[in-house]
């Protein structure tokens, strides 16, 4: 009888634990995050972003980046950084601050689904230097090749490194200068690389990137 009583007591003590797992406490049964709503993303992009980045994300203004076909995780992170101030840009902070995380995700995944239009290199005297830096870096100054992170064709690596292929050379150059001069601080890796580049090298690699396919 004592043994039976002990077993019943143990079962009673264990009983409250069971509903917790049934209610979803187990990591395996936690609800998944909602998928981005592309229809809402298109509507938000048209209302908030299209004036500067074009209706399909292929900006025609050299100072404003092309967003089409960019990795959505990268776009989402940049919007978060603008909102928090980690990436300092007064214009983008104003727009990003008005967006919820859900709206940011919807926008990022929608514009990432649009095909990017190719760009073109403009300075044939610099493009060969740009190609050497992009593909091989500058060994004697310990400057890493851009292709190592952004891939040989500029497609980047999803989640980690952005797509660069066809991006406006003016925008790329401006960002490299911002990294080098400590104006943009939300990527330590890029700060380290840009710190070693001079103006001519920045213009060269930016022009080469514009023509990458």
Helices and strands as residue ranges (DSSP letters): H 2-22, G 27-29, H 38-48, H 50-53, H 72-84, H 90-97, H 101-112, H 124-136, G 139-141, H 147-150, H 169-180, H 188-194, H 199-210
